[in-house]
Amino acid sequence: MELVIDTAATGPVRVKLYDRAPQTLRALVATLPIESEARRWGQEVYFSVPVQVDSEAAQESVEEGEVAYWPEGAALCLFFGPTPASRDPNEIRPASPVNPVGRVVGDPQVLDKVREGDAISVRAV
């Protein structure tokens, strides 16, 4: 299964889902489609989602293009580079551990076009 995350700035961005955090993934998919407002934190785009799930297979650092659910903020996070929590330029570190759910298909740097407050939507394909 894949998701499409869409903003006016990026157009549709495909996300290939994986099953590292199956409870998180099921809860997220059950709430689709989602409409939200984008936030930025360094080279991360995140936005609120109507999901409440505890930590599951949580990671303290992620890879470029990774998509994860942030339990502390009830948000979906799209990572494309270092964040203010990163300890060096090659590390991508969320504010706190996140549950991995997928990866951006193609170049995740397109996410740098998203601005604070942009409308963002998520749907399954």
Beta strands, then each sheet from edge to edge (+ up, - down):
strand 1: 2-7
strand 2: 11-17
strand 3: 34-37
strand 4: 39-40
strand 5: 44-48
strand 6: 66-70
strand 7: 75-79
strand 8: 99-104
strand 9: 119-124
sheet 1: 3+ 9- 1+ 2- 8+ 6- 7+ 5- 4+
end
